[in-house]
Amino acid sequence: MQKIIILDFGSQTTQLIGRRVRELDTFCEILPYNKFPQDDKDVIGVILSGSPYSVHDPEAFKVDLSQFVGKVPVLGICYGAQFISHTLGGKVEKADSREYGRAHLETVDTTNPLFKGFDEHSQVWMSHGDTITAIPSDFKVIGSTADVTNAAFASTKQPVWAVQFHPEVYHSLQGTQLLKNFVVDICGSKQEWSAASFVDTTVAELKAQLGNDRVILGLSGGVDSSVAAVLLNKAIGNRLTCIFVDHGMLRKNEFTQVMEDYRCLGLNVIGIDASEKFFSDLAGVTEPEQKRKIIGRDFVEVFNAEAKKITDAKWLAQGTIYPDRIESLNITGKVIKSHHNVGGLPKEMHLQLCEPLKWLFKDEVRRVGRQLGMPEHLITRHPFPGPGLAVRILGDITRERVRILQDADDIYIRGLREYVDTDGETLYNKVWQAGAILLATVRSVGVMGDERTYEHPVALRAVTSTDAMTADWAHLPYDFMAKVSNEIINKVRGVNRVCYDISSKPPATIEWE
């Protein structure tokens, strides 16, 4: 299969480059800067990402350009452009002031294939501290802004292009056009990567890989594990056994509802109520990371105990997706974000690992789900943390606190699903993720009737995003907020105040813990 290789130099937007390439129906693979596949005949182009480093830093990441320059088309973005210039004889210096934010291409060579179809004064997004003050002798400038002369340049001898701006981000208004010009026109992508082709190819591969073996899959109720289950069921039918563990901190009535959904999909599902164990082990624990570790440990213990009863199982399937694998290790090999379904299997299970979604981004998983005919409410379900409401309760976890948060969260989420905005779309579908947070370590004074109350505040959170790497707080309608706040305070015992979180990521995270 044709593929674009994206070499990651540590940029926060590397995954976004991958998403943009995939949106062009072209398969891509994100690899550490020093892991270019030497003998992969399917590589049709290479993109060099940005980086937090300067090319002059002693610890800056470097790659041998001769591995691919002159063999396949190459596009350098930001640091990638600076590295190309620095390595091939140009000059990179510290900018007088950091070049960050919107800029406009004052001059652009639309005869160059990289800028085919570009408008005059096209808006781009800059984000760099260094600037390219001289390009290599065999390159020519093809784009400039008012402040950056060498905003884009191209080799006159080899298929190499470089841009100091970020075409992958939303604010580069014709960035998708630039990437299409590179991926489709220059690299020659046949644009054969699609949800339909993925389903057909993956089902065939799973049949060949698994044969007549039995497979166990841990379900969470989320879109990733659900799509993985339906895909496997299509390939091997009742040789798939799914296990759904209820740790007691799911949303209100979620365990029952999700089990019914899975049965309607024809899945063979075993539901385990292990809430007593989880609540017991979490008693008195307030530190967020400790909560996560306890829940992760208990989940493995409960899951393993059930899985061992299926004595003829040879495979463990997981809903691991591509961002999970990329985020779990950074390019220095250090863990930067732990994922419960990344990093191997407990040795005592003696099972082989099957990850049918390991190459997909979240939006691609949803497209595959629709291709498989899954119900829309499962496909569009908001991301939900593995530890559940335990990391949305500030303080220690009790059944009563979970009950309070479940009730408040249920009112909020139902309200989002029922409220149709002026454009005909529900608020639930317009936000990336939403949930309620119980500030159990805080009490606020209130008045209900003629009585003074001293109860907990609830914070509501809703963000818009495309990939969860960055997120902005959702601007929900005032009438909706007023109705939800009033309903929570009136109906949920233990809550007398509702707040709305208007923090963006960064600097805040989506979850509070």
Beta strands, then each sheet from edge to edge (+ up, - down):
strand 1: 3-8
strand 2: 28-32
strand 3: 43-48
strand 4: 74-77
strand 5: 91-108
strand 6: 123-134
strand 7: 139-145
strand 8: 152-155
strand 9: 160-163
strand 10: 214-219
strand 11: 240-246
strand 12: 269-273
strand 13: 313-317
strand 14: 352-354
strand 15: 433-438
strand 16: 444-448
strand 17: 451-464
strand 18: 472-473
strand 19: 495-500
sheet 1: 2+ 1+ 3+ 4+ 9+ 8- 7+ 5- 6+
sheet 2: 12+ 11+ 10+ 13+ 14+
sheet 3: 15+ 17- 16+
sheet 4: 15+ 17- 18+
sheet 5: 15+ 17- 19-
end
